[in-house]
Amino acid sequence: MCNRRHQYADEGPEQLRFLLQDQIIPRLKSAIPIAVSFISSEDAQELVQDGTLIAAQMIHNAEQAGKKVVRNPGAARHGARKLSAVRTISAGNIAYYTIQKLKCGRRSTGSSTVDVYGSGTQINGATRLTSLDEAAPVASKIQDFMGSDILIQIRRKPNWKDSLDATREKMACREERKHGLH
């Protein structure tokens, strides 16, 4: 693993922690309850935690790409000449794109649209989680149409499996297939 030193004195881990705690997280806390749809049992606090991790990943990726995350991008552009060559990303942009990812169903653990429990699948409306204690509307419609004893009848074994004639018939068919008589 490469032990890369930070290019600028104000870009150390303390500065990045400051940006995350004092610039990004407050924006997430104020915007997420209003802008992001909660999926199943999610709440605002959980999404702020998820968003914090996504933002930290974005900061890390920006740093790896040679970009500098700053509080105010205008200050870096108008400051010293050596900073003008460095591409910057504002803390506001990190917060904005984190919220956009959360709105689309992305989470720090992934955003599967194939998994039934995935947030992306639920946002698209392809699936819906319901409690197992909830009565299925289809079962009640079938019961109304076919009568209340239908639920008892479908649990019973079919009569033909218990019949001696059915067993003999099955054995006779096997013999016919074995000897090619059929």
Beta strands, then each sheet from edge to edge (+ up, - down):
strand 1: 68-70
strand 2: 88-90
sheet 1: 1+ 2+
end
